[in-house]
Amino acid sequence: AEFLEEMELVVPWAELVALVEPHYPKAGNGRRPVGVERMLRMYCLQQWFNLSDPAVEEALYDSPLMREFVGIDLGREAVPDETTVCKFRHLLEEHQIGAAMLATVNEHLQAKGVRIATGTIVDATIIHAPSATTNHRQERDPEMHQTKKGKQWYFGMKAHVGVDSKTKLILSAVATAANVADPAVLPELLHGEETKVWGDQAYRGQTEAIHEVAPRAQDLTSRRYRYKDGIDEVERAKNRTKSRVRSKAEHVLQIMKLKFGFVKVRYRGLGKNANRLFATCALVNLFTARWTLLRQEFA
């Protein structure tokens, strides 16, 4: 209840509805469409509570709090069924509304005084996909791939994010197959005005790539410190200092994966899961900045 009350106040519903409304079916001769904001609220519930299309329908029948949040009175109307939810999700995917949501939320937060700093932390995390072939096509998702991390193999996609070093807001996100190297999408994660860029050792040696996008940026990615003949303690200490800043990106990914449950792909193909990633990043930003927004709301 507390979480939904907070989200009711911090989500810029009018701005998000304006993104969807031009593409949403208009009332005509057929069945009257469910309101845009109501469907958008259901979509947000899916991301916050990691619900599938049928699960969100069932949850709304079970939970009076969720029904109140969406604005459904069972005495007058039924909950939109899973087919309606699925069609709305496909509409968002078709028009790439997820990426637009992330941009709109970030503009909203800046207008509310959440200032973007000149430092960006780049990081990536693996989102698992089913590796079994026991489906009707008897094959794994061809757009997902496997990668080795340490001594463990993983199959799925990779979520790359650029996080603001001060506010911990996700400024940019890219979805790729899991076998794509982290530095391959580094330029897409930077906005160009950086004076500092942080990253783990996967991004070392990318100074030139950073300067092509952000000429004034200082490369603060972690450096190698282990060698055959020993450990460079000076470089190790520098990496430890850098990690204090770099850990902010880990906090953001923790919200995405542990708070909102985005640890596995739900759909087939990169496009659908990328749209979910961008929308989730927008909601993570609102959750991260909620105390600032709530203070303004009650000031």
Helices and strands as residue ranges (DSSP letters): H 2-10, H 13-20, G 21-23, H 36-49, H 53-62, H 64-70, H 82-94, H 97-111, E 119-128, E 145-149, E 152-164, E 170-177, G 182-185, H 186-189, E 196-199, G 201-203, H 207-213, E 218-221, E 226-227, E 230-231, H 233-254, I 255-259, H 270-288, H 290-298
